[in-house]
Amino acid sequence: MNLKEWIFTTDHKRVGVLYLIGSIAAFIVAGIMALLMRAELSTVGPTITSNPTTYNVWLYAHGAVMILGFQIPALTGFFANYCIPLMIGAKDVAFPRVNALSVWLFYVGIILALLTFFIPDPPDIMWTGYPPYSTITTGNTALYTFTVLILGFASIIGGVNFLTTITYMRAPGLTWNKLNIFVWCTLGAFVLQLIFVPVLGTAVTLISMDKYLGTHFFDPTRGGDVLTYQNLFWFYSHPAVYVIFLPFFGVLFEIVATFAKNQVFNYKAVVYAGIGGIVLLAGEVWVHHLYVSGMVDWIRVGQMVTTLLISVPVGLMLIGLVGTLYKGSITFETPMLYALGVLFLFLIGGLTGIPLAVASLTLHLSDTYYVVGHFHYVMAVAGTFSIFAGVYYWFPKVTGRMYNEFWGKVGFWITFVGTNIVFWTMMDIGVKGMPRRYYDYAHFSQFEGAHQLMTIGAVILGVGFAIALINWIVGAAKGQPAGDNPWGSMSLEWTTVSPPPHGNWPTPPSVSEEWTPYAYGKR
Amino acid sequence: MDKILKRLAVTSVAAAAAGGAMAAAGGAERVFDPAPGWDYLWKEVLIDISVIGILFALMTAYLIWRYRRTPDNVVGSGPRLSPAAAVGWVVIPTFVFMADDFFIAANGWALWNKYRDVPADRLEIQLESGMYSWDYTYPNGVQTQNELIVPAGKPILLRMTSRDTLHSHFIPDFRVKEDSMPGRVTYIWFLPKEAGKEHLVTCAEYCGVMHSYMAGRVVVKTPEEFKAWYETSGASAKKSS
């Protein structure tokens, strides 16, 4: 393998694989941070470090790297890059060199994020970076700002590229209503990225200007307002949840349709009401992150209603996904196990979000472990399980080889058990009052047992993920040859050889009138 | 609600003017206490989401089991919906979800109003938070740190601000918190009931290195004990200033 060929590649598949390698590296680092935090919290008082700042840096790194370095790049970087041109029957993306630039920027962002562990005063401002603390801390706020800006820029140019590709490069006969659900989901996610990333860029630029250049955007003694930052930040960061949610649901749709050998239930409802509804509502709900921040009352109750209404498009997508099982012919290979696991995790996560939409209930629940448990179920773990499901699913296409089915399933069950131990316990003690972001819970020592249980759960979770990662490495190196279409899928990406050559097909494919990516039973 | 509040204010106006002496115990009990209201709504929403969750999970599990691959079932035969059925599968669930959403929103909103309407008969205390302490100032100038001494049966209003970073005054037992920040004044109120009890106050918004150690307590005294403490410390506060 020629390293230079990979670094200077403009092939969308190689760009995708580079994204995957970088984001998995980020996942491992951020996962280790989680284990360190759990180790610290296994007893009341200092356990493995006596310096709270060290813990706060782990916490910052875990959140920022998991979201900005792992989930968003894995979903909108790897899956989008690898699958979209193949799914729409294109030779490559519209702007292959811009695509290469975006993956380079992503690596610069990852390297900046990892510098956290090597510079003397790493950022300790949480992934949210709220002022005034972020403008007065000795931690390095600029590192946070530039990491976010560079990853954001990578994602904006990725967005332009994919919107163009999907619009203009579909194979002859492949109309909008025949697109894979994953393509639609990614389209929605990139629309959100293009609209909202600039707002985040503005917010993090302003905190660094306040801290280093002497401006006063968030300094009330000079006419600034600290709440402005929180509004700007969540105006992006709530839609960012859908930037993660949409592609991972898209991955689930591909897997469930393939392993149920069934057409997607009510395709147009999923696309237009589900994905469309989320894109439309995404920007009107950010204030639910600010229910206890001191905003005026009318916008708090107003956005309580819009937040609850998110259940409509999400519910329609869930009906589409579960409906696809109806009258299917379901088999349970590893990708499907992960996907079905997500159905249950997402159900718990989604429903536990309903109390958090209710402004009056958040007066107690906000900033407790309940919130942490909820968003790990609904976004962090559901997203990660979907990414693992997707990597297992497209593994034979990417590598041409098969992973080990037995170890795949073992890894899934271990992770599934560990997840529920950690995050169910988290929600339970959260309702009882345990606040988040605590290095030491001396005032809540009654929860020591629960914290120890979560630490054990986290180790189990880590073992499960490690089994999956080892399975991939071993499978890529010496798995059995998989064939071009091991799952018997109808989708276009499985019609070429595995792994696909540069240019994807010797002759560009075209599709017939009756074909859809889910037209099972009509062969 | 306003009428009740006004009546309460009238019956206890003398006591309120004294700034710390107690409202008639009977009057104060008629104030709506948000904390049990929170517990009630939480239970209601919990039942709501548990029922939805269990039904949905059972249905999903049934579908997974019922439509597993068998020798007679080798390819899916999911229905191709007619236009009417397709629209129905959007409209009907939408109305079901929206009905539940509005039911929860209405209840949540009603409780919200109770959390935000402060009874007129109240003890108003200024709170300045800072890294890493809670500094309370009573109407007569008495100042305490990390210890909020209050009389039982009297609604307590905290007007909060911060001298440095964000903090959030969280009293788990009273189910209430709100951020304090420089440049703005926010408020919460709660109703302490049992004299002799202490309630933990903790910081719920990441405020800096020692965030997890920023704590205090609410000490509830009987109205008489409170009055005695309030007047003696008030006198010494005046002397020292």
Interface residues (C-beta under 8 A of the other chain):
Chain A: P52 T53 N56 D124 M126 Y130 P132 Y133 I136 T137 P220 T221 G224 D225 V226 L227 A260 K261 N262 Q263 F265 N266 K268 A269 A273 V292 S293 G294 D297 R300 V301 M304 V305 L308 L309 S311 V312 G315 L316 L318 I319 V322 G323 T324 L325 Y326 K327 G328 S329 I330 T331 F332 L340 L343 F344 L347 I348 L351 T352 I354 P355 A357 V358 A359 S360 L361 L363 H364 S366 D367 T368 V431 K432 G433 P435 R436 R437 Y438 Y439 D440 Y441 A442 H443 F444 Y520 G521
Chain B: P34 W38 L41 W42 V45 L46 D48 I49 S50 I52 G53 F56 A57 M59 T60 L63 I64 Y67 R68 R69 N73 V74 V75 G76 S77 G78 P79 R80 L81 A86 W89 V90 P93 T94 F97 M98 D100 D101 F102 I104 A105 N107 G108 W109 L111 W112 K114 Y115 R116 D164 T165 L166 S168 F170 P172 R175 V176 K177 E178 D179 S180 M181 P182 G183 R184 T186 I188 L200 T202 C203 A204 E205 Y206 C207 G208 V209 M210 H211 S212 Y213 A215
